[in-house]
Amino acid sequence: MSDTSAALAPAEEPVPFRWLILAGLITAAILEVLDTTIVNVAMPQMAGNLGATTQEIGWVSTGYILSNVIVLPMTAWLSSLFGRKRYLVGSIFLFLIASFFCGASRTLPELVIFRIIQGAGGAALLSTAQATLREIFPREMQGTVQSIYVLGIIVAPTLGPTLGGWITDNYSWPWVFYVNIPIGITSAFIVAGFLSDAKYSVPHLRVDWPGIGLLAVGLGCLQYVLEEGNENDWFQDRAILWLTITAVIALTLLLIWELSPRNKQPVVNLRVLRNRDLSAALLLFVALGFGLYGGIFIFPLFAQGILGFSPTVTGKVLMPGGLATGISAILCGRLLNGKRRLVEPKFLIIAGMTLFVISMWQLGHLTTASGEPDTRMGLILRGFGLGLLFTPINIAAFNSLKGFEIAQGASMLNLTRQIGGSLGIAALSTYLTRATASHRMSLASNLYPQNLLFQQRIYQTTMGMMSKGYAAVPARQAAYAIMDFTVQRQAMTMAFNDCFLLIGLSVLLVSPGVLMLRSAGKRPTAPAPASDH
């Protein structure tokens, strides 16, 4: 086999210690994803210790995601520029150093700066790790390998709030960051000791500074708009409006420049999107990021704010769904392993979408009287469906990617998942606010003096308050206050129901993308040209 062809094909000969390398890479990926959610529970304590407002402390999360999103699409280029091994190990240590200084921070600006650095280091722990797994394991083992990878990136954000709450309750918020250090050091030494550089590399005669600049400005502005838009009333805020315009202009210019024949070495190889399987997978991943992170955002708010679950109970209710994800991911790995797969990825994707939509339908019909048993089955179906989705989509996306395309595809898959999640949280938080107001107005329109049921309810509540020792006038005021609380709670429940149904609808809308995926026997065999970095 020639050097070029060897560079373009994933490894078919056994790579020494590849299972140990797998453990190191998955551990690093879990740390990166875990840090997107583990800090959320600790933020109130951080705000109190650092003297920050609720909006100011939000930058601890926003800064991390901003830098992560900007660096993600550049990871393939950076890996080729510095060498995969050096880039991965360097990124892990950058992540760990930033984790230490996050925990040691004594002011909010310090914490935000080190969270930005941490997010930049964490980008490689996802995409470069996934691309590496595609190279060091042969195609017939990708089912098992990708299912293990999926376990990390799906289960970690689900367990993050539970782990963060336990650490905060039993220790203090800096330990949310310090816990990364011993785990990350182990991962770094495994990668440094056993992983070799990629078989292919691209000579970089010059740096694509215009591409890097447009990418940073475009994705940075877009991510900020998604993170802060709802808090600032979207386009009613001049900063949000101008940042949106800037993002649109920068990303449009980026698209033109990266595809320009004059740009011989683009920082992001958008030509890889000509691959139909990858394009379909990216479309599906936007919806899955929407559903995964949107669901993680919505359910705890509903469970604790409406159903009265404690954080511990909420974590216990979410746990079976995480286990279901693990079971279905492992099942997918078994079904998709081998040179002759037992089932095509697209059929598992269809099954996963069906279960996911059913779960959203169930969660979208909960009431204020629902308890743990009412939520558990919907969350289990959701978890099982997610496991049936991520592994087959990853497998389908990498079906026809060769050599240099693998790293680019991995970075784009992780970017779309993150952007989809940010879009989901932004859209759902905005919709929740407006749907609550709309439902409240609709419910309140029935509360008028001529409504006998309304008057009867007020009378019964007033009598109940008077039986507890209230005077007549305070009792009646309390009855109206209780009625107002009941209406607000019901309006919020209806809004949360709408949000769950909206998540299900988003998955349905992208379902035709499954038809774009080719069967295993129809994959193109021609290697990618070396010039297409």
C-alpha positions as CSV (number, residue, x, y, z in Angstrom):
1,M,0.0,0.0,0.0
2,S,1.3,3.4,-0.9
3,D,1.9,6.1,1.7
4,T,-1.0,8.1,0.4
5,S,-3.5,5.3,0.5
6,A,-2.3,4.3,4.0
7,A,-2.9,7.8,5.1
8,L,-6.4,7.8,3.8
9,A,-7.6,4.6,5.3
10,P,-8.4,3.9,9.0
11,A,-6.2,1.4,10.7
12,E,-7.0,-2.2,9.8
13,E,-3.9,-3.6,11.7
14,P,-4.2,-3.8,15.5
15,V,-2.9,-0.7,17.2
16,P,-1.0,-1.6,20.4
17,F,-2.8,-0.7,23.6
18,R,-5.7,0.7,21.7
19,W,-8.2,-0.3,24.5
20,L,-6.1,1.6,27.0
21,I,-6.0,4.5,24.6
22,L,-9.8,4.3,24.3
23,A,-10.1,4.5,28.1
24,G,-7.8,7.6,28.2
25,L,-9.7,9.4,25.4
26,I,-13.2,8.6,26.7
27,T,-12.2,9.8,30.2
28,A,-11.0,13.1,28.7
29,A,-14.2,13.5,26.7
30,I,-16.3,12.8,29.8
31,L,-14.5,15.5,31.7
32,E,-15.2,18.1,28.9
33,V,-18.9,17.3,28.6
34,L,-19.3,17.0,32.4
35,D,-18.0,20.5,32.9
36,T,-20.7,22.0,30.8
37,T,-23.4,21.1,33.4
38,I,-21.6,20.2,36.7
39,V,-21.1,23.9,37.6
40,N,-24.8,24.8,37.2
41,V,-25.8,23.6,40.6
42,A,-22.8,25.3,42.3
43,M,-23.5,28.7,40.7
44,P,-25.6,30.1,43.6
45,Q,-22.8,29.4,46.1
46,M,-20.2,30.8,43.7
47,A,-22.3,34.0,43.4
48,G,-22.5,34.4,47.1
49,N,-18.8,33.8,47.7
50,L,-17.7,36.1,44.8
51,G,-20.2,38.8,45.4
52,A,-21.8,38.4,41.9
53,T,-25.3,38.8,40.7
54,T,-27.2,35.9,39.1
55,Q,-26.7,37.4,35.6
56,E,-23.0,38.0,36.3
57,I,-22.3,34.5,37.5
58,G,-24.0,33.1,34.4
59,W,-20.7,34.1,32.6
60,V,-19.1,31.1,34.3
61,S,-21.1,28.9,32.0
62,T,-21.3,31.3,29.0
63,G,-17.6,31.9,28.8
64,Y,-16.8,28.1,28.8
65,I,-19.3,27.4,26.0
66,L,-18.2,30.4,24.0
67,S,-14.6,29.4,23.7
68,N,-15.5,25.8,23.3
69,V,-17.7,26.6,20.3
70,I,-15.1,28.8,18.7
71,V,-12.3,26.3,19.0
72,L,-14.3,23.2,18.0
73,P,-14.3,23.7,14.3
74,M,-10.6,24.4,14.3
75,T,-9.6,21.2,16.1
76,A,-8.9,19.3,12.9
77,W,-6.6,22.1,11.7
78,L,-4.8,22.4,15.0
79,S,-4.4,18.7,15.3
80,S,-2.7,18.6,11.9
81,L,-0.6,21.7,12.7
82,F,0.8,20.6,16.0
83,G,0.5,16.8,15.6
84,R,-2.4,14.8,17.1
85,K,-0.5,13.5,20.1
86,R,1.0,16.9,21.1
87,Y,-2.3,18.7,20.5
88,L,-4.4,16.2,22.6
89,V,-1.9,16.1,25.5
90,G,-1.5,19.9,25.4
91,S,-5.2,20.4,25.4
92,I,-5.7,18.1,28.4
93,F,-3.1,19.9,30.4
94,L,-4.5,23.3,29.4
95,F,-7.9,22.1,30.6
96,L,-6.4,20.8,33.9
97,I,-4.4,24.0,34.6
98,A,-7.4,26.1,33.9
99,S,-9.5,23.8,36.2
100,F,-7.0,24.4,39.1
101,F,-7.1,28.2,38.6
102,C,-10.9,28.2,38.3
103,G,-11.0,26.6,41.8
104,A,-8.4,29.0,43.1
105,S,-10.2,32.1,41.8
106,R,-11.2,34.7,44.3
107,T,-12.9,37.2,41.9
108,L,-15.5,36.7,39.2
109,P,-13.2,38.1,36.3
110,E,-10.5,35.6,37.3
111,L,-13.0,32.7,37.3
112,V,-14.5,33.7,33.9
113,I,-11.1,34.1,32.3
114,F,-10.0,30.6,33.4
115,R,-13.3,29.1,32.3
116,I,-12.7,30.5,28.8
117,I,-9.3,29.0,28.8
118,Q,-10.8,25.7,30.1
119,G,-13.4,25.7,27.3
120,A,-10.7,26.2,24.6
121,G,-8.7,23.3,26.0
122,G,-11.7,21.1,26.2
123,A,-12.6,21.4,22.5
124,A,-10.0,18.8,21.5
125,L,-11.1,16.3,24.1
126,L,-14.3,15.7,22.1
127,S,-13.6,16.0,18.4
128,T,-10.0,14.9,18.2
129,A,-10.7,12.0,20.6
130,Q,-13.5,10.8,18.4
131,A,-11.5,11.1,15.2
132,T,-8.7,9.2,16.8
133,L,-11.0,6.3,17.7
134,R,-12.2,6.2,14.1
135,E,-8.6,5.7,13.0
136,I,-7.1,3.3,15.6
137,F,-10.0,0.8,15.5
138,P,-11.1,-1.0,12.3
139,R,-14.5,-0.4,10.8
140,E,-16.0,-3.7,12.1
141,M,-15.3,-2.6,15.7
142,Q,-16.7,0.9,15.3
143,G,-20.1,-0.1,16.7
144,T,-18.7,-0.9,20.1
145,V,-16.2,1.9,20.1
146,Q,-18.7,4.6,19.2
147,S,-21.3,3.3,21.7
148,I,-18.7,3.7,24.5
149,Y,-18.0,7.2,23.3
150,V,-21.7,8.0,23.2
151,L,-22.1,6.7,26.8
152,G,-19.7,9.5,27.9
153,I,-21.1,12.4,26.0
154,I,-24.8,11.6,26.8
155,V,-24.6,10.2,30.3
156,A,-22.1,12.8,31.6
157,P,-24.3,15.9,31.1
158,T,-27.2,14.0,32.7
159,L,-25.2,13.1,35.8
160,G,-23.4,16.5,36.0
161,P,-26.0,18.4,38.0
162,T,-26.4,15.5,40.5
163,L,-22.6,15.2,41.0
164,G,-22.2,19.0,41.2
165,G,-24.9,19.2,43.9
166,W,-23.3,16.4,45.9
167,I,-19.9,18.1,45.8
168,T,-21.3,21.5,46.7
169,D,-23.3,20.2,49.6
170,N,-20.5,18.1,51.1
171,Y,-17.5,20.2,50.2
172,S,-17.4,23.6,48.5
173,W,-17.7,24.9,44.9
174,P,-13.9,24.9,44.1
175,W,-14.0,21.1,44.3
176,V,-16.3,21.1,41.2
177,F,-13.1,22.1,39.3
178,Y,-10.5,20.3,41.5
179,V,-12.1,16.9,40.9
180,N,-11.0,17.1,37.2
181,I,-7.3,17.1,38.1
182,P,-6.5,13.5,39.1
183,I,-8.7,12.1,36.4
184,G,-7.3,14.4,33.8
185,I,-3.7,13.6,34.7
186,T,-4.4,9.9,34.3
187,S,-5.9,10.5,30.9
188,A,-3.0,12.7,29.8
189,F,-0.3,10.1,30.8
190,I,-2.2,7.4,28.9
191,V,-2.5,9.5,25.8
192,A,1.2,10.7,26.0
193,G,2.5,7.2,26.7
194,F,0.6,5.1,24.2
195,L,-1.0,7.2,21.4
196,S,1.0,7.9,18.2
197,D,0.5,10.7,15.8
198,A,-1.9,10.4,12.9
199,K,-0.7,8.6,9.8
200,Y,-1.6,11.6,7.7
201,S,-0.6,15.2,8.0
202,V,-1.1,18.3,6.0
203,P,1.8,20.7,5.5
204,H,0.8,24.2,6.7
205,L,2.7,26.8,4.7
206,R,0.6,29.6,6.0
207,V,-2.1,30.3,8.6
208,D,-5.6,31.1,7.5
209,W,-5.8,34.2,9.7
210,P,-8.9,35.6,7.9
211,G,-10.7,32.3,8.4
212,I,-9.8,32.2,12.1
213,G,-10.9,35.8,12.7
214,L,-14.2,35.3,10.9
215,L,-14.8,32.1,12.7
216,A,-14.1,33.5,16.1
217,V,-16.3,36.6,15.5
218,G,-19.2,34.8,13.9
219,L,-19.5,31.8,16.3
220,G,-18.6,33.9,19.3
221,C,-21.4,36.4,18.5
222,L,-23.9,33.7,17.7
223,Q,-23.2,31.8,20.9
224,Y,-23.5,34.9,23.0
225,V,-26.8,35.8,21.4
226,L,-28.1,32.3,22.1
227,E,-26.9,32.3,25.7
228,E,-28.0,35.8,26.6
229,G,-30.9,36.6,24.2
230,N,-33.8,35.6,26.4
231,E,-32.3,37.3,29.5
232,N,-32.0,40.6,27.5
233,D,-35.4,40.3,25.6
234,W,-33.7,39.4,22.4
235,F,-33.8,42.1,19.7
236,Q,-35.3,44.7,22.0
237,D,-31.7,44.9,23.3
238,R,-29.4,46.8,21.0
239,A,-26.3,44.7,21.9
240,I,-28.2,41.5,21.0
241,L,-29.4,43.0,17.7
242,W,-26.0,44.2,16.6
243,L,-24.3,41.0,17.6
244,T,-26.8,39.0,15.6
245,I,-26.1,41.2,12.5
246,T,-22.4,40.8,13.1
247,A,-22.7,37.0,13.4
248,V,-24.7,36.7,10.2
249,I,-22.2,38.9,8.2
250,A,-19.1,37.1,9.7
251,L,-20.4,33.6,9.1
252,T,-21.5,34.5,5.6
253,L,-18.0,35.9,4.8
254,L,-16.5,32.8,6.4
255,L,-18.5,30.5,4.2
256,I,-17.4,32.4,1.1
257,W,-13.7,32.6,2.1
258,E,-13.4,29.0,3.2
259,L,-14.8,27.8,-0.1
260,S,-12.9,30.2,-2.2
261,P,-10.3,28.7,-4.6
262,R,-7.9,31.4,-3.4
263,N,-7.9,29.8,0.1
264,K,-5.6,26.8,-0.4
265,Q,-5.5,25.8,3.3
266,P,-8.8,26.7,5.0
267,V,-9.0,26.5,8.8
268,V,-12.3,24.7,8.4
269,N,-12.7,22.4,5.4
270,L,-16.3,23.1,4.4
271,R,-15.8,21.0,1.2
272,V,-16.3,17.9,3.4
273,L,-20.0,18.8,3.5
274,R,-20.3,17.5,0.0
275,N,-20.4,14.1,1.7
276,R,-24.1,13.2,1.9
277,D,-23.8,11.0,4.9
278,L,-22.0,13.7,7.0
279,S,-24.5,16.4,5.9
280,A,-27.4,14.3,6.9
281,A,-25.8,13.4,10.3
282,L,-25.1,17.1,11.0
283,L,-28.8,17.9,10.4
284,L,-29.8,15.2,12.7
285,F,-27.3,16.2,15.4
286,V,-28.7,19.8,15.5
287,A,-32.1,18.3,16.5
288,L,-30.5,15.8,18.9
289,G,-28.5,18.5,20.6
290,F,-31.7,20.5,20.9
291,G,-33.4,17.5,22.5
292,L,-30.6,16.3,24.7
293,Y,-29.5,19.7,26.3
294,G,-33.0,21.2,26.0
295,G,-34.5,18.2,27.9
296,I,-31.8,18.4,30.6
297,F,-32.5,22.1,30.9
298,I,-36.3,21.8,31.0
299,F,-37.0,18.8,33.2
300,P,-35.2,19.8,36.4
301,L,-37.0,23.2,36.3
302,F,-40.4,21.4,35.9
303,A,-39.6,18.7,38.5
304,Q,-38.4,21.1,41.2
305,G,-40.5,24.1,40.4
306,I,-43.9,22.5,39.7
307,L,-43.8,18.9,41.0
308,G,-41.8,19.8,44.2
309,F,-39.0,17.3,43.7
310,S,-35.8,17.9,45.6
311,P,-32.5,18.0,43.7
312,T,-31.7,14.6,45.0
313,V,-35.1,13.1,43.9
314,T,-34.7,14.8,40.5
315,G,-31.3,13.1,40.1
316,K,-32.8,9.7,41.1
317,V,-35.6,10.2,38.6
318,L,-33.1,11.0,35.8
319,M,-30.8,8.1,36.7
320,P,-32.9,5.3,35.1
321,G,-33.0,7.2,31.8
322,G,-29.2,7.5,31.9
323,L,-28.9,3.7,32.4
324,A,-31.4,3.1,29.6
325,T,-29.1,5.2,27.3
326,G,-26.2,3.0,28.3
327,I,-28.1,-0.2,27.6
328,S,-29.3,0.9,24.2
329,A,-25.9,2.3,23.2
330,I,-24.3,-1.0,24.0
331,L,-27.1,-2.8,22.1
332,C,-26.4,-0.6,19.1
333,G,-22.7,-1.4,19.4
334,R,-23.4,-5.1,19.2
335,L,-25.8,-4.8,16.3
336,L,-23.5,-2.5,14.3
337,N,-20.2,-4.4,14.9
338,G,-18.7,-6.8,12.4
339,K,-17.9,-6.6,8.7
340,R,-21.5,-7.7,8.0
341,R,-23.8,-5.6,10.3
342,L,-26.9,-7.2,11.6
343,V,-28.9,-4.0,10.9
344,E,-28.4,-0.8,9.0
345,P,-27.8,2.3,11.1
346,K,-30.8,4.1,9.5
347,F,-33.3,1.6,10.9
348,L,-31.9,2.0,14.5
349,I,-32.1,5.8,14.0
350,I,-35.8,5.5,13.0
351,A,-36.5,3.3,16.0
352,G,-34.7,5.8,18.3
353,M,-36.6,8.8,16.9
354,T,-39.9,6.9,17.4
355,L,-39.1,6.2,21.1
356,F,-37.9,9.7,21.6
357,V,-41.0,11.3,20.2
358,I,-43.2,9.0,22.3
359,S,-41.3,10.0,25.4
360,M,-41.8,13.7,24.7
361,W,-45.5,13.0,24.1
362,Q,-45.7,11.4,27.6
363,L,-43.7,14.1,29.3
364,G,-45.9,16.7,27.5
365,H,-49.0,15.5,29.2
366,L,-47.9,15.6,32.9
367,T,-50.0,17.5,35.4
368,T,-49.4,19.4,38.6
369,A,-50.4,16.2,40.5
370,S,-47.8,14.0,38.7
371,G,-45.3,12.2,40.8
372,E,-42.1,10.2,40.3
373,P,-43.8,7.1,38.6
374,D,-45.5,9.4,36.1
375,T,-42.2,10.9,34.9
376,R,-40.0,7.8,35.1
377,M,-41.3,5.9,32.1
378,G,-41.1,8.9,29.8
379,L,-37.5,9.5,30.9
380,I,-36.6,5.9,30.4
381,L,-38.0,5.9,26.9
382,R,-36.2,9.2,26.2
383,G,-32.9,7.7,27.4
384,F,-33.3,4.5,25.4
385,G,-34.2,6.4,22.3
386,L,-31.1,8.7,22.7
387,G,-28.9,5.6,22.8
388,L,-30.4,4.3,19.6
389,L,-29.7,7.6,17.9
390,F,-26.2,8.9,18.7
391,T,-24.3,5.7,18.0
392,P,-25.9,4.9,14.6
393,I,-25.7,8.5,13.5
394,N,-22.0,8.6,14.4
395,I,-21.4,5.4,12.5
396,A,-23.4,6.6,9.5
397,A,-21.5,9.9,9.5
398,F,-18.1,8.2,9.4
399,N,-19.2,5.6,6.8
400,S,-17.6,7.3,3.9
401,L,-15.1,9.7,5.5
402,K,-11.5,9.0,4.7
403,G,-8.2,10.3,6.1
404,F,-8.2,14.0,6.5
405,E,-12.0,14.2,6.4
406,I,-12.4,12.2,9.6
407,A,-11.1,14.9,11.9
408,Q,-13.1,17.6,10.1
409,G,-16.2,15.5,10.3
410,A,-15.7,14.8,14.0
411,S,-15.2,18.6,14.8
412,M,-18.4,19.5,12.8
413,L,-20.5,16.8,14.5
414,N,-19.5,18.0,17.9
415,L,-20.0,21.6,16.9
416,T,-23.5,21.0,15.6
417,R,-24.4,19.1,18.8
418,Q,-23.3,22.0,20.9
419,I,-24.9,24.6,18.7
420,G,-28.1,22.6,18.7
421,G,-28.0,22.4,22.5
422,S,-27.5,26.2,22.8
423,L,-30.3,26.8,20.3
424,G,-32.5,24.4,22.3
425,I,-31.9,26.1,25.6
426,A,-32.4,29.6,24.1
427,A,-35.6,28.7,22.2
428,L,-37.1,26.7,25.1
429,S,-36.4,29.3,27.8
430,T,-37.9,32.0,25.6
431,Y,-40.9,29.9,24.7
432,L,-41.4,28.9,28.3
433,T,-41.6,32.6,29.4
434,R,-44.0,33.6,26.7
435,A,-46.2,30.4,26.8
436,T,-46.6,30.8,30.5
437,A,-47.9,34.4,30.1
438,S,-50.2,33.3,27.3
439,H,-51.7,30.3,29.3
440,R,-52.1,32.5,32.4
441,M,-54.0,35.1,30.4
442,S,-56.2,32.4,29.0
443,L,-56.9,30.8,32.4
444,A,-57.4,34.2,34.1
445,S,-60.1,35.1,31.5
446,N,-62.4,32.5,33.1
447,L,-62.0,34.1,36.6
448,Y,-64.8,36.7,36.7
449,P,-67.4,37.5,39.3
450,Q,-70.3,35.9,37.3
451,N,-68.5,32.5,37.2
452,L,-70.2,30.4,39.8
453,L,-67.4,27.8,40.0
454,F,-64.9,30.6,40.6
455,Q,-67.0,32.2,43.3
456,Q,-67.6,28.8,44.9
457,R,-63.8,28.0,45.0
458,I,-63.1,31.4,46.5
459,Y,-65.8,30.9,49.1
460,Q,-64.6,27.4,50.1
461,T,-61.0,28.6,50.4
462,T,-62.0,31.6,52.5
463,M,-64.0,29.3,54.9
464,G,-61.0,27.0,55.1
465,M,-58.7,29.9,56.0
466,M,-61.2,31.3,58.6
467,S,-61.3,27.8,60.2
468,K,-57.6,28.2,60.7
469,G,-58.0,31.4,62.7
470,Y,-58.0,34.0,59.9
471,A,-60.4,37.0,60.1
472,A,-62.9,37.4,57.3
473,V,-61.0,40.0,55.2
474,P,-57.5,38.5,55.5
475,A,-59.0,35.1,54.8
476,R,-60.6,36.3,51.5
477,Q,-57.3,38.0,50.5
478,A,-55.5,34.8,51.2
479,A,-58.1,32.9,49.1
480,Y,-57.4,35.2,46.1
481,A,-53.6,34.8,46.6
482,I,-54.0,31.0,46.6
483,M,-56.1,31.2,43.5
484,D,-53.5,33.4,41.8
485,F,-50.8,30.9,42.7
486,T,-52.9,28.0,41.4
487,V,-53.4,29.7,38.1
488,Q,-49.7,30.6,37.7
489,R,-48.7,27.0,38.5
490,Q,-51.2,25.6,36.1
491,A,-50.1,28.0,33.4
492,M,-46.4,27.0,33.9
493,T,-47.4,23.3,33.7
494,M,-49.1,23.9,30.4
495,A,-46.0,25.8,29.2
496,F,-43.7,23.0,30.2
497,N,-45.9,20.5,28.4
498,D,-45.7,22.6,25.3
499,C,-41.9,22.7,25.6
500,F,-41.7,18.9,25.7
501,L,-43.9,18.6,22.7
502,L,-41.8,21.2,20.9
503,I,-38.7,19.1,21.5
504,G,-40.5,16.1,20.0
505,L,-41.6,18.1,17.0
506,S,-38.0,19.3,16.3
507,V,-37.0,15.6,16.0
508,L,-39.9,14.9,13.7
509,L,-39.0,17.8,11.5
510,V,-35.5,16.5,10.8
511,S,-36.5,12.9,10.4
512,P,-36.5,13.1,6.6
513,G,-32.7,13.5,6.9
514,V,-32.5,9.8,7.7
515,L,-33.5,9.1,4.0
516,M,-30.3,10.9,3.0
517,L,-28.1,8.3,4.7
518,R,-26.7,5.6,2.3
519,S,-26.7,1.9,3.1
520,A,-23.4,0.3,4.0
521,G,-23.1,-1.3,0.6
522,K,-23.5,2.0,-1.2
523,R,-20.5,3.8,0.4
524,P,-18.2,5.5,-2.1
525,T,-14.8,3.8,-2.2
526,A,-12.7,6.6,-3.8
527,P,-10.4,8.1,-1.2
528,A,-10.5,11.8,-0.4
529,P,-8.0,13.9,-2.2
530,A,-5.0,14.9,-0.1
531,S,-5.4,18.5,-0.9
532,D,-8.9,18.7,0.7
533,H,-7.3,19.0,4.2
